Amino acid sequence: MKRIFIVLLIAVVGLLIGCSNQSEKGDYIIGKDIGNVNDGNISMILVAKNISEDSKTKSISDFRKDETDLMYYHIEDANLYEDLNVGERVSVEPKTSHLDGQEVYLVMQSDPPQVVAGKIIRYSIK
C-alpha cells in the first residue's frame, strides 16, 4: 500500500512540475512603430494574439507563416506609448463609439489590420 502511495505521489508531483514549466499564452507586444496617417504621426503597437511567452521573440514573417492573429493598435496617449515595451503581455480592447444604440469600432483593413486602442490591461513582466 505504501508503495502505491509513493508512486502516486511521485506521479502527481511530476505532473505539477511539468505543467508549471509550460509558458503562459496571451497577447504580446511584438513591435512598436510610428506611422504616418493623414499627414499626422500615429503611435502604434503590433500585438500577436494567443501566443506563448517563449515565442514572443519570433519575427513578424514567422508569425505570418504560422497564421498568428496580428493587430496594430493606435495608442492615443503618448506617455503610455513610451512606457509600453516590446515583449510585454497585454490585453487590448478597441475604442468604441455609439451608433444606433450599439457600441461599434472601426477596423482599418490593412495587413495586419489596425484599430484604435481603448482600454489596455498590462500584466507584470517576469
CORZI-V460574 format. One line per field, one symbol per residue. ss: DSSP state (H for helix, E for strand, - for the rest). phi: phi as a letter, one per 40 degrees, with the letter a starting at -180 (. if undefined). A space follows every 50 residues. Layout:
ss = ???
phi = ???
This chain:
ss = -HHHHHHHHHHHHHHHHHHH----EEEEEEEEEEEEE--EEEEEEEEEEE EEHHH----HHHHHH----EEEEEE--HHHHHH-----EEEEEE--EEE- -EEE---E----EEEEEEEEEE----
phi = .ccccccccccccccccccccccccibbcbababcbbfgbcbcbbbbccf bcdcccccccccccccfccbacbcbcccccdcccbcgccabbbccbbbaf gbcbacbccbbccbaccbcbbbbccc
